[in-house]
């Protein structure tokens, strides 16, 4: 476990990094992620969304749902405390509650510090996106970090029906939980590149994509080193089935150290918001409006598979 001094650094590091970005965030707001764009976005709740205008702000608010999810996961794993201990979680839409999550009993020093870095990064992402969106930022929706994992692990075949899976129980379970989340974020951000219109916003999202890519690669490295190929392959197969988009585990084509999740052109797989929601909700059925990690659905304009 991390000592109290190290744990306290999680918020301090993230807040300081966010303060240093204040001038750039102000510029970004002027560049097109302003409140008027959010207000004009209108309802966007189904696959018919392509016929409506998806503004840059709509995409950033959609991403904020998943930044909340990631921050809750890593902060609770590293510190035992939820996001509300470090950041405001209010905003537009219905504010929910978060269930589950606890400090992981880390035994490996490198992994304990890596979890701290992940917590730092995800907290900084939440703080930065909320600052950019200002009063238009969505509230944190209800997030399930308890029962959702057992449902997902059963569906992937990691456990038998009647068993339970808790990613906060030990280091290996924590890594598998992180594996579930990180690749989804990478594919979501890669997919958003085609939806964003302002060059400044595209560059801004690319920086988040780079961070998530580093994180996902490191998680894959840890799992490869402990021979978790069968488990990651099963998780990837489930994500592919739910989203209809390719997904490679850490053991593919005879390589037990597959550190990237790319297609035959060496490019990140990309997912639309609806394909991302299919994974997050645990259902690809058209019209699905909640489930799994987001039992009551996400906040914002894009909410339905």
Buried (B, 14 or more C-beta within 10 A) or exposed (E): EBEEEBBEBBBEBBBEBBEEBEEEBEEBBEBBBBBEBBEEBEEBBBEEBEEBEBBBBBBBBBBBBBBBBBBBBBBBBBBBBBBBEBBEBEBBBEBBEBEBBBBBEBEEEEBBBBBBBBBBBBBBBBBBBBBBBBEBBBBBBBBBBBBBBBBBBBBBEBBEEEEEBBBBBEBBBBBBBBBBBBBBBBBBBBBBBEBBEBEBBBEBBBEBBEBBBBBBBBBBEBBBEEEBBEBBBBBBBBBBBBBEBBBBBBBBEEEEEBBBBEEEEEEBBBBBBBBBBBBBBBBBEEEBBBBBBBBBBBBBBBBBB
